[in-house]
Amino acid sequence: MKKIMIVWAVVAIILVGVLTYIGFNIKDNNKPYKSLEKELESKASALIGEKPGLLISLNKLTVEDFNNNGYPVEMTVNGDKCDGYVTLSKNISIYEYNAYIKCNNYTTNGYQN
């Protein structure tokens, strides 16, 4: 009985270790994509600050909108070509920017074509 408990404890420890390793590995692999999302949100904020009229005519900014208005965005992450957009919404008096990208190896939750 004691040997079975020891075996189960070892199996549980190994399982927790493997799952933790996998989780950290996925998180590390997603960092460059999260960085691109933050860059898009930052450029959207700067662009709307400079050209607030865009907010009236658009509810989302595409990569083409950034490039056409002097805010070029490099949409490649480690050789992985991406496309994306930033949605714009106003919450009371604060603007919210949410970036969505789609790459071959990563897609933001909620991305819509």
N, C-alpha and C positions, 0 to 999 in steps of 0.2 A: 504494500500500500504506500509506503514511504517513497519507494522508487518511482512509482507512478506519479506522485505529486511532484517529485523533483523533475521528472521528464516534462510534465506539463508546465512547470515554472520556467524551465529552459526554453521550451517551445514558445511560450508567451513572451519571454524577454527577446528572443530572436525576432519574433513577429513584430513587436513594437519597434525594435531597432531598424528592421528593414523598411517598415512603413514610414518611419521618421526620415530615414535616408532618402527615400523616394520623394517625400514631400519637400524636403529642402532642395533636392536636385531640380524638381519642377519649378520651384520658386526662383532658383538661380537662373534657370533657362528663360523664364518669363521677364526678368529684369529689363533687358533691352527693349522689349515690347512695351512694358509699362512706362519706360522712359520716353518712348516715342509718343505715347498717349499724353503724357504730361507736357511734352513739347508742343503738341497740337493745341492743347488747352491754353497754354501760355501765349502762343501766337494768336489764337482766337481772341483772347482778352486784349492783347495789344492792338490787333486789327480793329476790333469793335471800338476800342478807346480812341483810335485815330479816325475811324470812319463809322460813326454811329448810325449813319443812314443805312448801312448794310443790314443792321438789326431789324429795321422796319421791313425790308424787302425779302429777307431770308430768315428761315428758322433753323438752317444748318449751313455750315461752311464746308465746302469740299476742298480737296487738295488744289484743284484748279483755282478756286477763289483765293487761296493763300498765294499761289504763284502769280496770279494776275494782279494782285494788289501789293506786290513788293515784299511778301513774306514767304520766300521759298522754303519748302520742306523736303528733306531727303527721306523718301519713303522706302528705304531699304534697311533691313536689320540683319546684319551678319550674312549678307548675300541673299536674304529672303525678301523678295519684292512684295510691297504692301500697298493697299489702298485704304482710304479712310475718310472720315468726316467728323465734324464737331457739331453737336446739337446745341442750340441756344435757347435758354428759357429765362424768364424773369420771375423771381420769387420776391414779392413785395418790391423792394428797391435794389435787390442784389441779382446780378446776372449769374446764371450757372452755365458752365461749359462742360459738356461730357463728350470725350473723344471716343470714337469707335474705329478700330482698324481691323482689316482682314488681310492676313498673309498666308502663305502656303502652310506654315507650321504653327500659326496662332490666329485666333479670332477672338475679339472682345465679346464678352457676353452682351447680348442685346443688339449686335450688329445687324443692320438690315440693308439689303441691296438697294 
